[in-house]
Amino acid sequence: MAYNEEVQKYVTEQLSEFKEFTTKKMFGSLSYMRDKKAFGCIVGDAFYLKADESNIKDFTSRDMKQFNPRNTKKGMPYWTVPKEVLEDKEELKKWATKSWKVAVK
């Protein structure tokens, strides 16, 4: 599934406070990377951040959806970002930082 370029422009602008990240096209999606570690991605119209036990409750407590392209029992470790977080650059920076730390592990 291809990523939405309008979403990409918006997310990239909203992540401007996070700084020092790059993007990379991968399998029709767009990955957000820092230090060669993927911490987020856009697939279709959705922006996802990486999660593990250290930050998963941020997503599950808001009923966010896990990225699961094959509808398997266990999806990928990426979860949709809440709209209110995406709209707040400082809050998004905090969430992106946590996800980058997950990616570095």
Order of alpha helices (4+ residues) and beta strands (2+ residues): alpha-beta-beta-beta-beta-alpha-beta-alpha-alpha
